[in-house]
Amino acid sequence: MPITEYGQYMSPAGGPGKLANYQEYAADTYAAKEVIPFGAAVQLSMDGKGVTPVKTGGTPIGIALSRGIHDYTTNADDQKYVVGQPVPVVKRGNIFVVAGGDVTNGAAVKVDPATSKFVATGETAVAFGSAVFRANATADALVQIEINLP
C-alpha cells in the first residue's frame, strides 16, 4: 500500500525542495552554474552541462532537491547550491516549493523568473510542463506540487 499522507510517516515539511512523500521520484544531477536556492525551478545552462534558476523565456527541467542540511546554531546561509556544486534535479515526483501567490489544488504550475516562486498565473511566468499543484496555498507558503517530466 502506498504512503500518500505526508505527515503519517514523514516529519512535516521543513522547507522548499524537500520530497513530499515516499512515492517514487526521479532526479538527475547537474553542476550549478549560478547560485540555486533549494526548491527553485532550474533550466539547462547555455552550454547544456549545468543548471541555472529559470529565466524569462526558459524551459524548466526540474526542481533543485534540498540536501536537508542547515546549521541552526549559527543560522548559516546554507539553503542553496553554490557555483560548481552538484545539484540533484527532481524531474518526477512530489516536492515542496514556495508559492508566489494564491494557488489552488489541480492548477497548472508556472514559475515567476523574478522571484523563483511557483504561481498559477502571471504575464512573465514561465510554464512548468506536466506539473500541477497538489494543495491550496497563499503567497510565501509551502505548497506541494507533482511533476512528471521526461
C-alpha beads as a LAMMPS data file, in Angstrom:
LAMMPS data file: protein, C-alpha beads

150 atoms
149 bonds

1 atom types
1 bond types

-500.0 500.0 xlo xhi
-500.0 500.0 ylo yhi
-500.0 500.0 zlo zhi

Masses

1 110.0

Atoms # bond

1 1 1 0.000 0.000 0.000
2 1 1 1.498 3.392 -0.963
3 1 1 2.086 6.045 1.630
4 1 1 0.228 9.104 0.383
5 1 1 -0.310 11.186 3.521
6 1 1 2.815 13.230 4.193
7 1 1 2.537 13.569 7.976
8 1 1 1.749 9.923 8.659
9 1 1 5.336 8.649 8.416
10 1 1 7.461 11.651 7.468
11 1 1 8.131 14.721 9.564
12 1 1 6.312 17.877 8.409
13 1 1 7.815 19.828 5.530
14 1 1 10.661 21.949 6.776
15 1 1 11.411 23.876 3.629
16 1 1 11.345 24.127 -0.134
17 1 1 12.916 21.346 -2.157
18 1 1 12.032 18.543 0.241
19 1 1 10.238 15.457 -1.038
20 1 1 6.553 15.448 -0.172
21 1 1 6.040 11.697 0.135
22 1 1 7.724 8.338 -0.267
23 1 1 6.322 7.663 -3.701
24 1 1 8.819 7.052 -6.474
25 1 1 10.720 10.051 -7.802
26 1 1 13.409 10.588 -10.443
27 1 1 16.305 13.046 -10.332
28 1 1 19.319 13.826 -12.488
29 1 1 22.452 15.610 -11.285
30 1 1 23.972 18.691 -12.920
31 1 1 26.605 21.234 -11.898
32 1 1 25.357 24.577 -10.598
33 1 1 26.376 27.374 -12.997
34 1 1 24.839 30.010 -10.681
35 1 1 23.654 30.064 -7.075
36 1 1 20.495 27.925 -6.891
37 1 1 18.202 28.012 -3.828
38 1 1 16.757 24.709 -2.609
39 1 1 13.349 24.173 -4.223
40 1 1 13.996 26.504 -7.175
41 1 1 12.957 25.570 -10.703
42 1 1 16.023 25.118 -12.898
43 1 1 16.848 25.158 -16.603
44 1 1 19.865 23.927 -18.532
45 1 1 22.736 26.384 -18.838
46 1 1 23.785 27.722 -22.257
47 1 1 26.454 25.001 -22.625
48 1 1 23.991 22.253 -21.629
49 1 1 26.356 20.939 -18.932
50 1 1 24.864 22.576 -15.880
51 1 1 21.775 24.293 -14.491
52 1 1 20.697 27.802 -13.526
53 1 1 17.495 29.158 -11.981
54 1 1 14.749 29.537 -14.599
55 1 1 14.984 32.766 -16.580
56 1 1 12.347 34.597 -18.636
57 1 1 11.650 32.514 -21.733
58 1 1 13.500 29.493 -20.293
59 1 1 12.379 25.888 -20.171
60 1 1 12.229 24.304 -16.689
61 1 1 13.781 20.818 -16.486
62 1 1 13.047 20.186 -12.800
63 1 1 13.375 21.419 -9.226
64 1 1 16.521 21.597 -7.084
65 1 1 16.197 18.953 -4.345
66 1 1 17.066 20.085 -0.816
67 1 1 20.078 18.474 0.833
68 1 1 18.258 18.837 4.149
69 1 1 21.283 20.314 5.898
70 1 1 21.064 23.537 7.921
71 1 1 23.227 24.905 10.693
72 1 1 20.599 26.195 13.105
73 1 1 23.132 27.195 15.776
74 1 1 24.655 29.911 13.580
75 1 1 21.651 30.258 11.251
76 1 1 24.042 29.861 8.320
77 1 1 23.107 30.875 4.778
78 1 1 23.286 27.273 3.544
79 1 1 19.915 26.660 1.894
80 1 1 21.318 26.820 -1.624
81 1 1 23.787 25.300 -4.049
82 1 1 26.804 27.443 -4.937
83 1 1 28.560 27.533 -8.313
84 1 1 30.183 24.187 -9.105
85 1 1 28.250 22.068 -6.613
86 1 1 26.302 19.058 -7.897
87 1 1 22.562 19.766 -7.934
88 1 1 20.064 16.877 -7.796
89 1 1 17.197 17.967 -10.067
90 1 1 13.848 16.268 -9.437
91 1 1 12.068 15.588 -12.729
92 1 1 9.327 13.288 -11.490
93 1 1 7.655 13.114 -8.093
94 1 1 6.040 15.217 -5.360
95 1 1 8.061 18.049 -3.853
96 1 1 7.505 21.131 -1.694
97 1 1 8.056 24.590 -3.183
98 1 1 7.239 28.193 -2.226
99 1 1 4.037 29.685 -3.649
100 1 1 4.331 33.128 -5.211
101 1 1 0.633 33.907 -4.792
102 1 1 -2.677 32.182 -4.194
103 1 1 -2.707 28.742 -5.833
104 1 1 -5.339 26.024 -5.925
105 1 1 -5.171 22.253 -5.951
106 1 1 -5.023 20.884 -9.505
107 1 1 -3.958 24.155 -11.178
108 1 1 -1.125 24.090 -13.712
109 1 1 2.240 25.242 -12.348
110 1 1 4.204 28.246 -13.595
111 1 1 7.412 29.819 -12.305
112 1 1 7.970 33.535 -11.738
113 1 1 11.558 34.045 -13.000
114 1 1 11.964 37.257 -10.953
115 1 1 11.319 35.541 -7.597
116 1 1 11.821 31.815 -8.403
117 1 1 8.459 31.174 -6.728
118 1 1 5.683 28.994 -8.127
119 1 1 2.449 30.575 -9.338
120 1 1 -0.714 29.652 -11.231
121 1 1 -0.903 32.885 -13.262
122 1 1 1.284 35.749 -14.350
123 1 1 2.281 37.588 -17.514
124 1 1 6.003 36.877 -17.190
125 1 1 5.586 33.462 -15.576
126 1 1 7.196 30.501 -17.340
127 1 1 5.005 27.415 -17.814
128 1 1 6.266 24.327 -15.999
129 1 1 5.141 21.478 -18.253
130 1 1 3.472 18.415 -16.736
131 1 1 3.207 19.892 -13.244
132 1 1 0.195 20.610 -11.020
133 1 1 -0.332 21.960 -7.524
134 1 1 -1.443 19.302 -5.029
135 1 1 -2.824 21.684 -2.400
136 1 1 -4.210 25.180 -1.910
137 1 1 -1.761 27.799 -0.636
138 1 1 -1.238 31.535 -0.247
139 1 1 1.785 33.686 -1.078
140 1 1 5.082 32.612 0.552
141 1 1 3.589 29.384 1.932
142 1 1 4.985 25.932 1.220
143 1 1 2.905 24.016 -1.289
144 1 1 3.215 20.538 -2.713
145 1 1 3.480 20.077 -6.462
146 1 1 3.587 16.964 -8.586
147 1 1 5.859 16.952 -11.630
148 1 1 6.258 14.405 -14.399
149 1 1 8.907 15.486 -16.868
150 1 1 10.858 13.212 -19.236

Bonds

1 1 1 2
2 1 2 3
3 1 3 4
4 1 4 5
5 1 5 6
6 1 6 7
7 1 7 8
8 1 8 9
9 1 9 10
10 1 10 11
11 1 11 12
12 1 12 13
13 1 13 14
14 1 14 15
15 1 15 16
16 1 16 17
17 1 17 18
18 1 18 19
19 1 19 20
20 1 20 21
21 1 21 22
22 1 22 23
23 1 23 24
24 1 24 25
25 1 25 26
26 1 26 27
27 1 27 28
28 1 28 29
29 1 29 30
30 1 30 31
31 1 31 32
32 1 32 33
33 1 33 34
34 1 34 35
35 1 35 36
36 1 36 37
37 1 37 38
38 1 38 39
39 1 39 40
40 1 40 41
41 1 41 42
42 1 42 43
43 1 43 44
44 1 44 45
45 1 45 46
46 1 46 47
47 1 47 48
48 1 48 49
49 1 49 50
50 1 50 51
51 1 51 52
52 1 52 53
53 1 53 54
54 1 54 55
55 1 55 56
56 1 56 57
57 1 57 58
58 1 58 59
59 1 59 60
60 1 60 61
61 1 61 62
62 1 62 63
63 1 63 64
64 1 64 65
65 1 65 66
66 1 66 67
67 1 67 68
68 1 68 69
69 1 69 70
70 1 70 71
71 1 71 72
72 1 72 73
73 1 73 74
74 1 74 75
75 1 75 76
76 1 76 77
77 1 77 78
78 1 78 79
79 1 79 80
80 1 80 81
81 1 81 82
82 1 82 83
83 1 83 84
84 1 84 85
85 1 85 86
86 1 86 87
87 1 87 88
88 1 88 89
89 1 89 90
90 1 90 91
91 1 91 92
92 1 92 93
93 1 93 94
94 1 94 95
95 1 95 96
96 1 96 97
97 1 97 98
98 1 98 99
99 1 99 100
100 1 100 101
101 1 101 102
102 1 102 103
103 1 103 104
104 1 104 105
105 1 105 106
106 1 106 107
107 1 107 108
108 1 108 109
109 1 109 110
110 1 110 111
111 1 111 112
112 1 112 113
113 1 113 114
114 1 114 115
115 1 115 116
116 1 116 117
117 1 117 118
118 1 118 119
119 1 119 120
120 1 120 121
121 1 121 122
122 1 122 123
123 1 123 124
124 1 124 125
125 1 125 126
126 1 126 127
127 1 127 128
128 1 128 129
129 1 129 130
130 1 130 131
131 1 131 132
132 1 132 133
133 1 133 134
134 1 134 135
135 1 135 136
136 1 136 137
137 1 137 138
138 1 138 139
139 1 139 140
140 1 140 141
141 1 141 142
142 1 142 143
143 1 143 144
144 1 144 145
145 1 145 146
146 1 146 147
147 1 147 148
148 1 148 149
149 1 149 150
